[in-house]
C-alpha cells in the first residue's frame, strides 16, 4: 500500500513539472552576479590608495573571472520570459561601461548602448506587470 502511494506522488510531481511555466531564474541570477562582480571590481580600484592599484588588481581578479563566467552563461542562455529579457537589457549598459577603452568603434558602442537603453525602456512596463502581452486575435473565415 505504501509503495502505491509513493508511486502516485511521483506521477503527480512529473505532471506538475510538465506544466510548469518557463522560468529565467538562473539567467536573472547570472545577470545579477555579473552586475555585482563588475561593480565590486570597479569600486575596489576606487578604494585602493596605491597609484598603481596593485592591491585592487590582485584582489579584483576573482571578480573579473566571475563576471566573465556569468557573462558567458548569459550570452549562451536565451531568455524565455519578459523578466529574463529585461535582466539582459539591464546589463547591456554595464557591459559597455566595463569595456570602456576596449574593442569596438565609438559609433558602434554608442549605438549598442542606446539600443540597450531603448530595449530596457520598452520592456520595463512588461517587467513591472503594468502591461501584459497577449497573443494576437485571429479571425477564422
VOZATOR-630376 format. One record per residue (C-alpha): x, y, z; residue in three letters. Coordinates in steps of 0.02 Angstrom, whole numbers, padded with zeros to 5 digits, always signed. Layout:
BEGIN
XYZALA...
This chain:
BEGIN
+00000+00000+00000UNK+00139+00121+00044UNK+00227+00085-00121UNK+00072+00128-00221UNK+00054+00292-00128UNK+00234+00340-00164UNK+00212+00300-00347UNK+00059+00415-00358UNK+00159+00556-00280UNK+00295+00536-00412UNK+00169+00539-00553UNK+00091+00699-00486UNK+00259+00785-00472UNK+00300+00737-00651UNK+00136+00811-00710UNK+00170+00973-00616UNK+00344+00984-00691UNK+00274+00961-00867UNK+00150+01104-00847UNK+00266+01219-00750UNK+00286+01387-00839UNK+00455+01438-00909UNK+00571+01521-00786UNK+00727+01626-00809UNK+00783+01616-00628UNK+00957+01553-00673UNK+00977+01685-00810UNK+00921+01826-00694UNK+01039+01761-00559UNK+01186+01766-00680UNK+01139+01944-00733UNK+01141+01998-00551UNK+01306+01909-00519UNK+01382+01994-00672UNK+01324+02167-00617UNK+01381+02143-00438UNK+01550+02071-00489UNK+01587+02215-00607UNK+01534+02343-00476UNK+01641+02261-00341UNK+01793+02261-00455UNK+01772+02444-00505UNK+01739+02503-00327UNK+01893+02409-00268UNK+02001+02511-00385UNK+01925+02671-00317UNK+01966+02617-00139UNK+02147+02571-00175UNK+02259+02718-00121UNK+02408+02649-00217UNK+02430+02744-00380UNK+02469+02584-00474UNK+02318+02492-00399UNK+02422+02341-00352UNK+02303+02286-00214UNK+02145+02312-00317UNK+02216+02218-00467UNK+02266+02069-00362UNK+02103+02061-00265UNK+01994+02105-00414UNK+02043+01952-00517UNK+01912+01842-00435UNK+01776+01971-00476UNK+01836+01988-00655UNK+01838+01800-00676UNK+01664+01780-00601UNK+01596+01923-00708UNK+01661+01841-00868UNK+01596+01672-00814UNK+01424+01747-00785UNK+01427+01843-00950UNK+01472+01684-01044UNK+01322+01596-00967UNK+01210+01745-01003UNK+01262+01750-01185UNK+01229+01564-01205UNK+01058+01569-01119UNK+00910+01634-01218UNK+00779+01725-01115UNK+00612+01634-01107UNK+00515+01764-01007UNK+00497+01953-01011UNK+00587+01961-00842UNK+00736+01866-00913UNK+00745+01979-01065UNK+00728+02130-00952UNK+00875+02069-00847UNK+00981+02051-01003UNK+00931+02226-01060UNK+00977+02298-00891UNK+01157+02236-00901UNK+01191+02298-01078UNK+01245+02468-01009UNK+01356+02384-00879UNK+01439+02276-01012UNK+01486+02430-01113UNK+01540+02532-00962UNK+01651+02386-00912UNK+01725+02383-01087UNK+01772+02568-01096UNK+01936+02584-01187UNK+01913+02408-01254UNK+01872+02348-01427UNK+01738+02422-01538UNK+01720+02583-01634UNK+01650+02733-01542UNK+01493+02745-01651UNK+01460+02558-01636UNK+01472+02563-01448UNK+01361+02718-01441UNK+01230+02630-01547UNK+01231+02473-01441UNK+01221+02572-01279UNK+01073+02671-01347UNK+00991+02511-01408UNK+01009+02431-01237UNK+00927+02583-01156UNK+00784+02576-01282UNK+00754+02390-01252UNK+00758+02418-01064UNK+00631+02561-01075UNK+00520+02459-01191UNK+00520+02306-01078UNK+00503+02398-00911UNK+00311+02407-00913UNK+00306+02220-00951UNK+00429+02180-00811UNK+00330+02289-00690UNK+00169+02198-00736UNK+00090+02360-00799UNK+00075+02286-00975UNK+00027+02107-01016UNK+00069+02036-01185UNK-00067+01934-01268UNK-00069+01830-01424UNK-00150+01918-01571UNK-00331+01875-01604UNK-00354+01777-01763UNK-00516+01778-01859UNK-00564+01620-01949UNK-00664+01640-02108UNK
